[in-house]
Every structure is written in C-alpha cells, then in structure tokens.
Amino acid sequence: MQSDELDKDLFKNWVRGSKGLEYLQEGLQEFVGEKVLQCRDNTLQKIILTLPSGSPQQCNQCTGNNLSPEHFNSTKACNRWTCSQKTSNNCFGSRPVGRRKCPDGICSKFYDAIIDEHAFKDPLWKNTYPSTWCSDPDGWSYAKCFQNTKGPGTSAKDTDAAGLLSIIINNTSIQNFVTRINPHTRSSFHTARDIRNEILHSSKLEIDETTVCSYLDAFIVVLQDPKCLINDEASKNAVHKLTQLKNNTIHISQGDTVTLLEKRKKALTELDQRTAESLRKLDEKALAVLHKLKQDVGELKDATLADVENAGTSLKQTLSEERRDAISEINTAGEQAKQDIAGKTSHGISEINTVGEHAKKDIAGKTSDGISEINTAGEHVKQDIAGKTSDGISEINTVGEHAKKDIAGKTSDGISEINTAGEHVKQDIAGKRLMVYLK
C-alpha cells in the first residue's frame, strides 16, 4: 500500500514537472516572438540596403528545391572546403542541380545571413520555406531555421519550450538581448532544455520531490534573466505559477494530465526522428568521404603534403565526433525505448495474466455447468427411454395375450368347423352307400 502511494506521488511530481514546461513556454513566448520578428526584419533590411535602388524588397519565388546559396560556386557542388555551412551535406549548394540564385537578389543572401547568425553555422533547412522568409508576418519561417528538430509551430505561441529555448541558444542575434551565452559552456537556457528532455523522454513518468523542485527552480532562473526577462510581465506571471507549482498550491486537472501525456508522446516521436536523422547523416558522411577526397584531389594537387595531411586529419576528426554524437544519441534513445518497452511489456503481461485467469474461471464454470446439463439431460433421456421401453414391453405383452387368445379362439372354432364338416361328409358317404346297396 505504501509502495502504491509512493508511485502515485512520483507520477504526480512528473505531472508537475511537465506542467512547469508549459509555464516556461508561456513566460518565453512573448519575448522570443518579439525578438524573432525584430531580428528577421533587421536581417532583411541589411540585405535590401545592398541592392540597387528600386529593387524589389521582397521575394516569394524561391523554394527549398530551386534556391542556390550566395556562397555557392556554380562550377562545383559545395563541399567541406568551400561551404559556409558546418555540415556541407545539408547545404542547398551540395545538391546544385535545378538551382539558381534568387532573381531578386534577396533569398540567396538571406540564406547566407542565416548561416552567419547561427551559433554553430548549421541551420535546420528542412523546417523552413524560403518563399516566406520575407513575408511571414511573425517571422517564424526564419525562426525555425534555428530549431534543432522539425516542428509544426507557426508562431512562438504554438511552439513548445524546447523550440523556444533552441532559438535563443542558436540565434546569435537574439542572444544580444539575453545574458551572454557562451557556446562552449552550459547556460541556464541549455540547462532548461536538457531538463525538458529528461522529463518528456522519461520512460517511468516518475520524479522525486527534490528533483522536481530543482527542475522548477531552473525554469524560474531562465525567466528571471537579469538582462531581458526579469521585468517582463509574461515572465513574471509564469514565475508566479511555477512558484505555486513548486509549493503544491496549484491544482492540475485530469484533463491537464492527459494533455501532458500527449505532449510526451509527441516528444518521443521527435526523439525517434532525431535518432533516424543522426543515422542518416552518419551514413551519408561515411559514403561521401571517398567521393570528397576524389573530388578534391584536383584542388589539392598543388598543396603541400602537410596541407593534405591536415585536411585528412580534420575530416577524420569531424567524422569521428559526429559518429560518436550520433551513437550516443542512438544509445540513449535505445535505452529509453527498452525501458519503455519493458514497462509496457510488464503491464501487458499483467493484463494478459488477469484476463487469462478470468477466462480460465469462466471456462471452468461453463464447463461445470455444461457437464451438469449433459448429466441432467442424460438422466432424462435414460428415464424417458426406460419409461418408453417399459410401456413398449407392456403393450407387446398385452398384444401378445390378445393374439394368443384370438388364435386360440379361432383355432377352437376351426377345429369345431372341421369336426362338423367331417361329420357331414361321413353322413353323406354313408347315405350314398345305402342307396347303392338298395338298388
């Protein structure tokens, strides 16, 4: 009983942590939405200022399939030594067929500007639509380039805490508005994002009291960033809710709990997508190594031996790091999946055993009832047969007696008739003999 109560408390703490993520999102959404739009407009304005007077100030003709980056050299596909993007395989320029520079001179430059603004020079292009970079009223098509995973959000309001935190962490222009983030150290924003993954990727849905309080404190630290958020009204309201949540003075409904579990399910799907993407990238890089080396021999033939060796060493180190990161992420996902499967399997086996016991009892009961019914029916049949047999024998005996009497009577009558006829014959013969004699 005590164990059951403890499990309930641990689950309630998990719900509190998940609810805390909602409050963190509420506290960040207004600030991030405002800064995204401001940074997008600033970037677009800088590009427009480089164009000839009278040039279009927007473009909606470029897509992920036809846009060529500004840094792209049309004579050769982007590679490790020519691409501005860290992961050159993800660059539009690595697949040049069918691409062209922006006809209005905007989107190709915007593409390069996004790479420059990304803290790790590695934007997520699969999550965006270049045709809306200039026109998106919320600037969110631009913002999604700085997220780590694909998501359906079209504004800060419908993007979860992880998405908003990733934009802050990855966009160097937005970082100018918050306490300085060093890409080589862990900031409060990094910590909050890690906690989000620990909560939503949890297989047991259990958190102890000390841990959940530390999680909520970490969210409060983010929302009280001294440079930008401490005086923000939305952040203040969210901090108030988080404090109530920490002190257990706020009610979480059953409907809220169901919603939080649905969000966890979505987060696990995103984890599966990230793992698959990591595997795909690893395969692509492994297959591309020889191709790149062959492709770049022409460029490197005039280089010194030291240049060639340095390039090879750098390439191997990058592949090794990406392989290690991918394998680590895959192992983590695998362990979480195994734990989740184990938990579900145990629960499933318990349900199966319970159903099995009920079925066995039901079958045993029905079998017993069936046998009883068969025995009862058998007795009735036997009694019926016995009764009918007795009646049949009685009828046979009666008929036999009647037949015997009838035969005896008829036999007696027959004998009497025969005797009478014999007498008549004898008399007739005697009369005829007398007449013959008298003659």
C-alpha positions as CSV (number, residue, x, y, z in Angstrom):
1,M,0.0,0.0,0.0
2,Q,2.8,2.4,0.9
3,S,4.6,1.5,-2.4
4,D,1.4,2.3,-4.3
5,E,1.2,5.7,-2.6
6,L,4.8,6.4,-3.4
7,D,4.3,5.6,-7.0
8,K,1.4,8.0,-7.2
9,D,3.4,10.7,-5.6
10,L,6.3,10.2,-8.1
11,F,3.9,10.3,-11.0
12,K,2.3,13.5,-9.6
13,N,5.8,15.0,-9.5
14,W,6.3,14.1,-13.1
15,V,3.0,15.8,-14.0
16,R,4.2,18.9,-12.0
17,G,7.4,18.9,-14.0
18,S,5.6,18.7,-17.3
19,K,3.2,21.4,-16.3
20,G,6.2,23.5,-15.4
21,L,7.3,23.2,-19.0
22,E,4.0,24.8,-20.1
23,Y,4.6,27.7,-17.7
24,L,8.1,28.1,-19.0
25,Q,6.8,28.3,-22.6
26,E,4.2,30.9,-21.5
27,G,6.9,33.0,-20.0
28,L,9.2,32.8,-23.0
29,Q,6.8,33.0,-26.0
30,E,6.1,36.8,-26.0
31,F,9.8,37.7,-25.6
32,V,11.0,35.2,-28.3
33,G,8.2,36.1,-30.7
34,E,9.1,39.8,-30.5
35,K,12.8,39.3,-30.9
36,V,12.5,36.8,-33.8
37,L,10.4,39.4,-35.7
38,Q,12.9,42.2,-34.9
39,C,15.9,40.1,-35.9
40,R,14.3,38.9,-39.2
41,D,13.4,42.5,-40.1
42,N,16.9,43.7,-39.3
43,T,18.5,41.0,-41.4
44,L,16.1,41.7,-44.4
45,Q,16.8,45.4,-44.2
46,K,20.5,44.9,-44.3
47,I,20.1,42.9,-47.4
48,I,17.8,45.4,-49.1
49,L,20.4,48.2,-48.4
50,T,22.9,46.3,-50.6
51,L,20.6,46.1,-53.6
52,P,20.4,48.7,-56.4
53,S,17.8,51.5,-55.9
54,G,14.3,50.5,-57.0
55,S,15.0,46.7,-56.5
56,P,12.1,44.6,-55.1
57,Q,12.1,44.4,-51.3
58,Q,10.6,41.0,-51.0
59,C,10.7,37.7,-52.9
60,N,8.3,34.7,-52.9
61,Q,9.8,32.8,-55.9
62,C,12.5,30.9,-54.1
63,T,11.9,27.4,-52.6
64,G,14.0,24.7,-50.9
65,N,14.2,23.0,-54.3
66,N,15.3,25.9,-56.5
67,L,17.3,28.3,-54.3
68,S,21.1,28.4,-54.6
69,P,23.1,30.0,-51.7
70,E,25.0,33.2,-52.2
71,H,28.3,31.5,-51.3
72,F,27.7,28.7,-53.9
73,N,30.2,28.4,-56.7
74,S,28.3,27.4,-59.8
75,T,31.2,25.4,-61.1
76,K,31.2,22.9,-58.3
77,A,28.9,21.5,-55.6
78,C,29.5,22.7,-52.0
79,N,32.0,20.6,-50.0
80,R,33.8,20.8,-46.7
81,W,36.4,23.3,-48.0
82,T,34.1,25.6,-50.0
83,C,30.8,25.6,-48.0
84,S,29.9,28.2,-45.4
85,Q,27.7,25.7,-43.5
86,K,29.3,23.4,-40.9
87,T,27.5,20.3,-42.3
88,S,28.1,20.9,-46.0
89,N,25.9,17.9,-46.9
90,N,22.9,19.8,-45.5
91,C,23.6,22.9,-47.6
92,F,21.4,23.6,-50.7
93,G,24.7,24.0,-52.6
94,S,25.7,20.4,-52.1
95,R,22.8,19.5,-54.5
96,P,23.1,22.1,-57.2
97,V,21.0,20.5,-60.0
98,G,18.0,22.7,-60.8
99,R,19.1,25.6,-58.5
100,R,19.7,29.3,-59.3
101,K,20.5,32.4,-57.3
102,C,17.5,34.5,-56.2
103,P,16.2,36.5,-59.2
104,D,15.6,39.5,-56.8
105,G,18.9,39.2,-55.1
106,I,17.4,38.7,-51.7
107,C,16.9,35.0,-50.7
108,S,20.4,33.7,-51.6
109,K,21.9,36.4,-49.4
110,F,19.3,35.7,-46.7
111,Y,20.3,32.1,-46.8
112,D,24.0,33.0,-46.1
113,A,22.9,35.5,-43.4
114,I,21.0,32.8,-41.5
115,I,24.1,30.6,-41.6
116,D,26.2,33.5,-40.2
117,E,23.6,34.2,-37.4
118,H,23.5,30.5,-36.4
119,A,25.8,29.9,-33.3
120,F,27.0,26.6,-34.8
121,K,26.8,27.6,-38.5
122,D,24.4,24.7,-39.1
123,P,20.7,25.8,-39.6
124,L,17.9,23.4,-40.0
125,W,16.6,23.9,-43.6
126,K,14.1,21.0,-43.5
127,N,11.9,23.1,-41.2
128,T,11.6,26.2,-43.3
129,Y,10.2,27.7,-46.5
130,P,12.4,30.3,-48.2
131,S,9.4,31.6,-50.1
132,T,8.1,33.0,-46.8
133,W,11.3,34.4,-45.3
134,C,10.4,37.9,-46.3
135,S,6.6,37.8,-45.9
136,D,5.9,35.7,-42.8
137,P,4.0,38.1,-40.5
138,D,5.6,36.5,-37.4
139,G,9.0,35.9,-38.9
140,W,8.6,32.3,-37.9
141,S,9.8,30.7,-41.1
142,Y,13.1,32.4,-40.4
143,A,13.0,31.4,-36.7
144,K,12.5,27.7,-37.5
145,C,16.0,27.6,-39.1
146,F,17.4,27.9,-35.5
147,Q,15.4,25.0,-34.0
148,N,17.0,21.6,-33.5
149,T,14.1,19.5,-34.7
150,K,11.2,19.8,-37.1
151,G,8.0,21.1,-35.6
152,P,4.5,22.2,-36.8
153,G,4.6,25.6,-35.0
154,T,3.9,28.7,-37.0
155,S,4.5,31.2,-34.2
156,A,6.0,31.5,-30.7
157,K,2.6,30.8,-29.2
158,D,2.3,27.3,-30.7
159,T,5.9,26.3,-30.3
160,D,6.9,24.3,-27.2
161,A,9.5,25.3,-24.6
162,A,12.3,23.2,-26.3
163,G,11.7,25.0,-29.6
164,L,11.8,28.5,-28.0
165,L,15.0,27.6,-26.0
166,S,16.7,26.3,-29.1
167,I,16.0,29.5,-31.0
168,I,17.6,31.5,-28.1
169,I,20.6,29.2,-27.9
170,N,21.2,29.0,-31.7
171,N,20.4,32.6,-32.8
172,T,23.3,34.9,-32.1
173,S,21.2,38.0,-32.9
174,I,18.7,37.1,-30.2
175,Q,21.5,36.3,-27.8
176,N,22.3,40.0,-27.8
177,F,19.2,40.6,-25.8
178,V,19.9,38.0,-23.1
179,T,22.7,37.4,-20.6
180,R,25.7,36.4,-22.7
181,I,25.6,32.7,-23.9
182,N,29.0,31.1,-24.4
183,P,28.6,28.3,-27.0
184,H,31.3,26.3,-25.2
185,T,29.7,26.4,-21.7
186,R,26.3,25.5,-20.3
187,S,23.9,28.4,-19.8
188,S,20.6,28.4,-17.9
189,F,18.9,28.1,-21.3
190,H,20.9,24.9,-22.0
191,T,20.1,23.5,-18.6
192,A,16.3,24.1,-19.0
193,R,16.4,22.5,-22.5
194,D,18.1,19.4,-21.0
195,I,15.6,19.2,-18.2
196,R,12.8,19.3,-20.8
197,N,14.2,16.3,-22.5
198,E,14.7,14.4,-19.2
199,I,11.0,15.0,-18.3
200,L,9.4,14.2,-21.7
201,H,11.8,11.4,-22.6
202,S,11.3,9.7,-19.3
203,S,10.2,6.0,-19.5
204,K,8.9,5.7,-16.0
205,L,7.0,9.0,-15.7
206,E,8.4,9.4,-12.2
207,I,10.3,12.2,-10.5
208,D,11.1,12.5,-6.8
209,E,10.3,15.7,-4.8
210,T,13.8,17.1,-4.6
211,T,14.4,16.7,-8.4
212,V,11.1,18.2,-9.5
213,C,11.7,21.2,-7.3
214,S,15.2,21.7,-8.8
215,Y,13.7,21.5,-12.2
216,L,11.1,24.2,-11.4
217,D,13.9,26.3,-9.9
218,A,15.9,26.0,-13.1
219,F,12.8,27.3,-15.2
220,I,12.5,30.2,-12.8
221,V,16.2,31.1,-13.3
222,V,15.6,31.3,-17.1
223,L,12.5,33.5,-16.7
224,Q,14.4,35.9,-14.4
225,D,17.3,36.5,-16.8
226,P,18.5,39.9,-15.5
227,K,19.1,41.4,-18.9
228,C,15.8,40.8,-20.6
229,L,13.1,38.8,-18.7
230,I,13.2,39.7,-15.1
231,N,10.8,42.7,-15.7
232,D,8.8,41.1,-18.5
233,E,5.1,40.7,-17.4
234,A,4.6,37.4,-19.1
235,S,7.7,36.0,-17.4
236,K,6.6,37.4,-14.0
237,N,3.2,35.6,-14.3
238,A,4.9,32.4,-15.3
239,V,7.3,32.6,-12.3
240,H,4.3,33.1,-10.0
241,K,2.7,29.9,-11.4
242,L,6.0,28.0,-11.2
243,T,6.3,29.0,-7.5
244,Q,2.8,27.8,-6.8
245,L,3.6,24.6,-8.6
246,K,6.7,24.1,-6.5
247,N,4.8,24.7,-3.3
248,N,2.0,22.4,-4.4
249,T,-0.6,25.1,-4.2
250,I,-1.9,24.9,-7.7
251,H,-4.5,22.4,-9.0
252,I,-3.7,20.2,-12.0
253,S,-6.8,18.7,-13.5
254,Q,-7.3,15.3,-15.0
255,G,-7.6,16.9,-18.4
256,D,-4.3,18.7,-17.9
257,T,-2.7,15.3,-17.2
258,V,-4.0,13.8,-20.4
259,T,-2.7,16.8,-22.4
260,L,0.7,16.5,-20.8
261,L,0.9,12.8,-21.6
262,E,0.0,13.6,-25.2
263,K,2.9,16.1,-25.4
264,R,5.2,13.5,-24.0
265,K,4.1,11.1,-26.8
266,K,4.9,13.8,-29.4
267,A,8.3,14.4,-27.8
268,L,9.2,10.7,-28.1
269,T,8.2,10.8,-31.7
270,E,10.6,13.8,-32.2
271,L,13.3,11.7,-30.5
272,D,12.8,8.9,-32.9
273,Q,13.1,11.3,-35.8
274,R,16.3,12.8,-34.4
275,T,17.8,9.3,-34.0
276,A,16.8,8.4,-37.6
277,E,18.3,11.6,-38.8
278,S,21.5,11.0,-36.9
279,L,21.8,7.6,-38.5
280,R,21.1,9.0,-42.0
281,K,23.8,11.7,-41.5
282,L,26.3,9.2,-40.4
283,D,25.7,7.0,-43.4
284,E,25.8,10.0,-45.7
285,K,29.1,11.1,-44.4
286,A,30.7,7.7,-44.4
287,L,29.6,7.2,-48.1
288,A,30.8,10.7,-49.0
289,V,34.3,10.5,-47.7
290,L,35.8,8.8,-50.7
291,H,33.8,10.9,-53.1
292,K,35.0,14.1,-51.5
293,L,38.6,13.0,-51.4
294,K,38.5,12.1,-55.1
295,Q,36.6,15.3,-56.0
296,D,39.1,17.5,-54.2
297,V,42.3,15.9,-55.5
298,G,42.4,18.4,-58.3
299,E,42.3,21.3,-55.8
300,L,44.9,19.7,-53.5
301,K,47.5,18.6,-56.1
302,D,49.4,21.8,-55.8
303,A,49.2,21.9,-52.0
304,T,52.0,20.7,-49.7
305,L,51.9,17.3,-48.2
306,A,51.3,18.9,-44.8
307,D,48.1,20.6,-46.2
308,V,46.8,17.3,-47.4
309,E,47.5,15.6,-44.1
310,N,45.9,18.4,-42.1
311,A,42.8,18.3,-44.3
312,G,42.6,14.5,-43.9
313,T,43.1,14.7,-40.1
314,S,40.4,17.4,-39.8
315,L,38.0,15.4,-41.9
316,K,38.6,12.2,-39.8
317,Q,38.1,14.1,-36.5
318,T,34.9,15.6,-37.7
319,L,33.5,12.2,-38.8
320,S,34.7,10.7,-35.5
321,E,32.9,13.4,-33.5
322,E,29.7,13.2,-35.4
323,R,29.8,9.4,-35.3
324,R,30.3,9.5,-31.5
325,D,27.5,12.0,-31.1
326,A,25.1,10.0,-33.3
327,I,25.9,6.7,-31.5
328,S,25.5,8.4,-28.1
329,E,22.1,9.7,-29.1
330,I,21.1,6.4,-30.6
331,N,22.2,4.5,-27.4
332,T,20.2,7.0,-25.3
333,A,17.2,6.6,-27.4
334,G,17.6,2.8,-27.4
335,E,17.9,2.6,-23.6
336,Q,14.8,4.8,-23.2
337,A,12.9,2.7,-25.7
338,K,14.0,-0.5,-23.9
339,Q,12.8,0.8,-20.6
340,D,9.6,2.0,-22.1
341,I,9.0,-1.4,-23.8
342,A,9.9,-3.2,-20.6
343,G,7.4,-1.2,-18.6
344,K,4.7,-1.7,-21.2
345,T,5.5,-5.4,-21.5
346,S,5.3,-5.9,-17.8
347,H,2.0,-4.1,-17.7
348,G,0.8,-6.0,-20.7
349,I,1.7,-9.4,-19.2
350,S,-0.1,-8.5,-16.0
351,E,-3.2,-7.7,-18.0
352,I,-2.9,-10.9,-20.1
353,N,-2.5,-13.0,-16.9
354,T,-5.5,-11.3,-15.3
355,V,-7.6,-11.9,-18.4
356,G,-6.3,-15.4,-18.6
357,E,-7.3,-16.2,-15.0
358,H,-10.8,-14.7,-15.7
359,A,-11.0,-16.8,-18.9
360,K,-9.9,-20.0,-17.1
361,K,-12.5,-19.4,-14.3
362,D,-15.2,-18.6,-16.9
363,I,-14.3,-21.7,-18.9
364,A,-14.2,-23.9,-15.8
365,G,-17.6,-22.5,-14.7
366,K,-19.1,-23.0,-18.1
367,T,-17.6,-26.5,-18.4
368,S,-19.0,-27.5,-15.0
369,D,-22.4,-26.1,-16.0
370,G,-22.2,-27.9,-19.3
371,I,-21.3,-31.2,-17.7
372,S,-24.2,-30.8,-15.2
373,E,-26.6,-30.0,-18.0
374,I,-25.3,-33.0,-20.0
375,N,-25.7,-35.3,-17.0
376,T,-29.2,-34.0,-16.3
377,A,-30.2,-34.4,-20.0
378,G,-28.7,-37.9,-19.9
379,E,-30.8,-38.9,-16.9
380,H,-33.9,-37.5,-18.6
381,V,-33.1,-39.5,-21.7
382,K,-32.5,-42.6,-19.8
383,Q,-35.7,-42.2,-17.8
384,D,-37.6,-41.4,-21.0
385,I,-36.1,-44.5,-22.7
386,A,-36.8,-46.7,-19.7
387,G,-40.3,-45.4,-19.5
388,K,-40.9,-45.9,-23.2
389,T,-39.3,-49.3,-23.1
390,S,-41.5,-50.4,-20.2
391,D,-44.6,-49.1,-22.0
392,G,-43.5,-50.8,-25.2
393,I,-43.0,-54.2,-23.4
394,S,-46.3,-53.8,-21.6
395,E,-48.0,-53.1,-25.0
396,I,-46.3,-56.0,-26.6
397,N,-47.3,-58.3,-23.8
398,T,-50.9,-57.1,-24.0
399,V,-51.0,-57.5,-27.8
400,G,-49.4,-61.0,-27.4
401,E,-52.0,-62.1,-24.9
402,H,-54.8,-60.8,-27.2
403,A,-53.2,-62.6,-30.1
404,K,-52.8,-65.8,-28.2
405,K,-56.5,-65.6,-27.1
406,D,-57.6,-64.7,-30.6
407,I,-55.6,-67.5,-32.2
408,A,-56.8,-70.0,-29.5
409,G,-60.4,-68.9,-30.2
410,K,-60.0,-69.1,-33.9
411,T,-58.2,-72.5,-33.6
412,S,-61.0,-73.8,-31.5
413,D,-63.6,-72.6,-34.0
414,G,-61.7,-74.0,-36.8
415,I,-61.4,-77.4,-35.2
416,S,-65.1,-77.3,-34.4
417,E,-65.9,-76.4,-38.0
418,I,-63.6,-79.2,-39.3
419,N,-65.2,-81.7,-37.0
420,T,-68.7,-80.6,-38.1
421,A,-67.8,-80.8,-41.7
422,G,-66.2,-84.2,-41.2
423,E,-69.4,-85.5,-39.6
424,H,-71.4,-84.1,-42.6
425,V,-69.0,-85.8,-45.0
426,K,-69.2,-89.1,-43.1
427,Q,-73.0,-89.0,-43.1
428,D,-73.2,-88.1,-46.7
429,I,-70.9,-91.0,-47.7
430,A,-73.0,-93.4,-45.5
431,G,-76.2,-92.3,-47.2
432,K,-74.8,-92.7,-50.7
433,R,-73.6,-96.3,-49.9
434,L,-77.1,-97.2,-48.5
435,M,-78.8,-96.1,-51.7
436,V,-76.4,-98.1,-53.8
437,Y,-76.9,-101.2,-51.7
438,L,-80.9,-100.9,-52.0
439,K,-80.6,-100.7,-55.7
